[in-house]
Amino acid sequence: MIAKLDELRSRALGELDSIDTSSGLEAWRIRYLGRKSALTEVLRGLATLPLEEKRATGAAANELRTFLEKTLTLKEEAIRESEIARSIEQGQLDVTLPGRPSALGRLHPTTKLLRHICDIFMAMGFEVIEGPDVEWDYYNFEALNIPQDHPARDMWDTLWMDFETEDGRQPMLLRTHTSPMQIRVMESRRPPVRVIVPGKVYRYEATDATHEAMFYQIEGFAVDKNITLADLKGTLFEFAKRLFGEERKARFRCDYFPFVEPGVEMAIDCFLCNGAGCQLCSGSGWIEILGAGMVHPDVLRRVDYDPDVYTGFAFGLGLERMLMLKYGIDDIRLFYSNDLRFLRQF
Ligand code: FA5
């Protein structure tokens, strides 16, 4: 049996010498290492041999298999290298051809506008701060003058969740606006503060052409001695000019938010019709872009700012709505439907 194995080894090596293609090598592997090979048959027949012979033959057969497998691997590498060399020689692989260009990513339009708006406010001396998307009821509502059962809670359809604490499950929510950051920032600093807060906000609402369940807001606020509504107006009118162009007009009108007094909405004259009235501005000539107002004295008291000494303004704008206005886009859902034909236009 041992002699048969020796003969098998020299036959296999002899044949291997003359092989120079991958397909030839595969045929060799099947012949000498495959399931029906002579070597596999020897290994299968071991059980029927007397003990002494089984031991010697088994060791020799296993050694031969390991040897043939190693030899096969070495030969495979050699053949692969020579095949590559051959194909280069025959010109099949032209290493001088230009490579395939890899597609470059680009910034999403909301990211671009968000950075642009942050730049405008930073140039006016505002600092950019971000806050958590998941919030406590206290920051999103209570501290902003919206206690439990206050009808103003209906202004923000809320996505609630539970959070496990040592005292049991506590209700949390996905922030419905960036205004909670007014409280978080004022709690941790003394005036003067001049901050903008860009970030995602979430609302439990059915989406349509102008409403998304997730969108971006940019909050801005400034608190110091002697800040008045004129400072709010000056800041926001200047911002509108820098973003939309010198020729744009802006106006304030009364609005209601529980955490400001007085509250205002700001609108700019319609780009499309220059204020004459068209479909985009619903015939009014004006397009609303944000909510704002003077920080309510109760909100200041809650963060230990004395409202007799300090005053401040705050505003919150919707980023996607601004993009829609800037580029005349008629459906907000296009921003997050991942259609590259749409996104590549920006
Ligand atoms: C607020 O969220 C207030 N926190 C804004 C504020 C801040 C007022 C500071 C006063 C002082 P409002 O719910 O109106 O307000 O949302 C602000 C802006 O977010 C809107 O003007 C609009 O541009 C945008 N917005 C509101 N709901 C949606 C929605 N579902 N999809 C996309 N944008 C929205």
Boltz pocket constraint, residues with backbone or C-beta under 6 A from the ligand:
constraints:
  - pocket:
      binder: B
      contacts: [[A, 155], [A, 176], [A, 177], [A, 178], [A, 179], [A, 203], [A, 205], [A, 210], [A, 211], [A, 212], [A, 213], [A, 215], [A, 216], [A, 217], [A, 219], [A, 220], [A, 257], [A, 260], [A, 264], [A, 288], [A, 289], [A, 290], [A, 291], [A, 292], [A, 293], [A, 314], [A, 315], [A, 316], [A, 317], [A, 318], [A, 319], [A, 320], [A, 321], [A, 322], [A, 332]]
      max_distance: 6.0
